[in-house]
Amino acid sequence: MNGASTKDPIKMNAAIPDGPIQEKWDKHRFDLKLINPANKRKYEILVVGTGLAGASAAAALSELGYKVKVFCIQDSPRRAHSIAAQGGINAAKNYPNDSDSVWRLFYDTVKGGDYRAREANVYRLAQVSNAIIDHCVALGVPFAREYGGTLSNRSFGGAQVSRTFYARGQTGQQLLLGAYSAMMRQVAAGGVEVFARREMVELVVIDGRARGVVCRNLVTGKLESYAGHAVLLCTGGYGNVFYLSTNAINSNASAIWRCHKKGALFANPCYTQIHPTCIPVSGDYQSKLTLMSESLRNDGRIWVPKKKLDGRKPSEIPEGERDYFLERKYPSFGNLVPRDVASRNAKQVADDGRGVGSTGFAVYLDFADSLKRLGVDVIRERYGNLFEMYEHITSEDPYQSPMRIYPAAHYTMGGLWVDYNLMTSIPGLFALGEANFSDHGANRLGASALMQGLADGYFIAPYTLGGYLGTARLDKVDTIHPAFAEVEGAVRERLQKLLSIKGKRTPSEFHRELGKLLWDNCGMGRNEAGLMKCLAAIPQMRERYWKEVMVPGTNEEFNQALERADRVADYLELSELLVRDALHRKESCGGHFREESQTEEGEAKRDDANFSYVGAWEFAGAGRDPVLHKEPLAFEYVKPSQRSYK
Amino acid sequence: MNLTLKVWRQKDGASRGALETYAARDISPDASFLEMIDIVNEELIREGKDPIAFDNDCREGICGTCSLVVNGRAHGPQRNHTVCTLHMRHFKDGDVIVVEPWRSRAFPVIKDCVVDRAALDRLTAAGGYISVPTGSAVDANAILVPRDSAEKAMDAAACIGCGACVAACPNASVSLFLAAKISQLALLPQGQPERERRVKAMTALMKAEGFGNCSWERECEATCPKDIKIANISRMNREFLLAALSSAEH
């Protein structure tokens, strides 16, 4: 069946502790081996990526006494793409007294993830959420405040309590700068060494354990080997496989993909999140899509004309001829339905010919009512920077006429499979933040990515890594070990091959072609015919790539075209796994909408009897079909039900 | 629209650079400035030529990576914007546009328009933080921060660390960047214990890194894409003076 076969979960032990869910993490922390403080400095930890997960992990590990080396592709660790997160970070503080709790945050996250996440992981995430806020405040993160000096909260996409903390529309920036500053303090203290403009190009596995990385120095092109006792991948998601996404241009999937090819299982690649509120595509030259924080949905109303192909300006369409489709279909959540639901509905009205703007692939997000109710000043205070950003990009003033928005690829819930300790199926290789699959199931709630990145980095990996180091017998390894030379050789060969093709097409042309194919057939809606089409087209595209791509210059220099070419080659492989996963999962759940599996009202219909599991794929070698492993999901505390936001 | 670009090309740090001329054809006014360069680069790549190297990442004005001097102005003609959020509708058909890297001794050129800004990280490591180990924080609402202080701290914290302030300053002073961080932390109760140490350590490193002194040219404020005010430099100077007086007392 589609080349996918199943076999026993040999390498998959989720290692979830026993006991009641409330006690699992405490018990586990007690059970984990401790490393003597004096011995910690003998351990070298390699952290790849410096977003929220990487920077916080590097800081926390160094504070504990480990020797940490940090690698990032940017010129400074402060620029990782976490910086672009706008809306906020969730925590179960219940400061607004609106009946929030660890339990409710846990419940909402499991439900929001459409019952495809591990309960124990999610509970732990909710448990540590409060400590994150405490720590970030202590680090000087300037969260929004009330006049009395306490922290402000707001409600955020899909939540009925106000549990989101924020720093204007720049929460990700401020949290990242907090983590970066904590890490730079450790640089000064000598516990962290930063290697900027380094791209991890390969993992080094010795005796079945992750023992090092090979990086390409992006300034000189030189391949550099680094040995360590463990490797933490904090390299983000694979949203850029769609070419157009809200990710940064250089965000890429190469680190996780190459680790996958070295033996790390890749879980749920088909769980991709399409963010409902982005500025629509305007032309072929477009290099990325800009997200508008979904906090806008708190006060903006989404609508399209009732009439198909209505060419009128929004101001000329009377109230009675507008369809506020989210409010109509989901009276209790209205414009605040979860991201997947909002996105899908926008696609439906656009496909129905009722989209707006020059392309017809947009819907209105209208602030007229809120401006009337709250006044310009309040709206400006809440969303001023977003309104300016919109006006700047589109040259239209959202105070005067409604914004046009459309969904765009934004986040990937899938990622490397990890156990409860955040360790992948390669011992010693951990994956944190968006790079892993662990907490969001099939759909991530707004303001939960920042929470997860910092939970993994500040409060989970520092404990679980100690547990691994304390029990694993790790021989001394340095970069003289032949495995490093071997890996370097393979990387060099691959890069030389890319450079030697000298075809006629640029890496971006292929990337754009792949992105369009995926967006059309494996984006917001997926069906068997479209997925089969992708499965036929991608290997052909890959073959053409390795015959027709043009990469100028040499490896031994600063060469951005080569960087890109190397990453696109990986997208041409990863995309196939994404499609394969989407094809095998013949149910709809969260961000994965199989058109064959929907309710009569057109909502996602899960198939718990057959698909209540984590689909983790094993790389079986080039040219061979990947092998599917299943980790069954048990729901003891949150009983799966059809998600309803009516 | 059709444009002529004069772009700084420099093979590497050791080589000499020069402006070279390129044609940018059929550019949509809705394209961003960087997308315009993408189009030129795609053409160069197709011809097997070396594309123009320039730093960029988020393309939405928040990561601080992009760093081009456009027609003599860091980040180009539009106030309070990075060059990645500058759109071609701000130019006219037939314009000649000069594109160069940041110019400062502290930011050596790596290639073409790419410079090395690691000095800014080293300045941060000198004291741009609050020393609080993970796990030791008190409850977040146990620290009350007056709203005005929080807002002012946020104004300063909005710095994206792009270094345009340095590129715009005739002295290549890094004062605005430093002052933004020092202000943010001085305005918050959490930043008080290390206040004096911080300002002394960070300013001491400034000169060693090759940055010049502030002589109130105010070019930094005019250039800053995040509208960071030079009032922060005044605050930094005040912090510095207080720290100096306080250590003289001891």
Interface residues (C-beta under 8 A of the other chain):
Chain A: S56 A59 A60 E63 Q74 D75 S76 P77 R78 R79 H81 I83 A84 K93 Y95 A131 I133 D134 H135 C136 V137 A138 L139 G140 P142 F143 A144 R145 E146 Y147 G148 G149 T150 L151 A167 R168 Q170 Q173 Q174 L177 Y180 S181 A182 M184 R185 V187 A188 V194 A196 V219 A248 I249 N250 S282 G283 Y285 Q286 S287 K288 T290 L291 M389 H392 I393 S395 Y458 F459 P462 K502 K504 R505 T506 P507 S508 E509 M550 V551 P552 G553 E557 F558 Q560 A561
Chain B: K11 D12 I27 S28 D30 A31 S32 L34 E35 M36 D38 I39 N41 E42 L44 I45 R46 G48 K49 D50 P51 A53 D55 N56 D57 C58 R59 E60 G61 I62 C63 G64 T65 H81 T85 H87 R89 I110 K111 V114 D116 R117 A118 L120 D121 T124 A125 A126 G127 G128 Y129 I130 S131 V132 P133 T134 G135 S136 A137 V138 D139 A140 N141 I143 L144 V145 P146 R147 A150 E151 A153 M154 A157 A158 I160 G161 Q184 L185 L188 Q190 G191
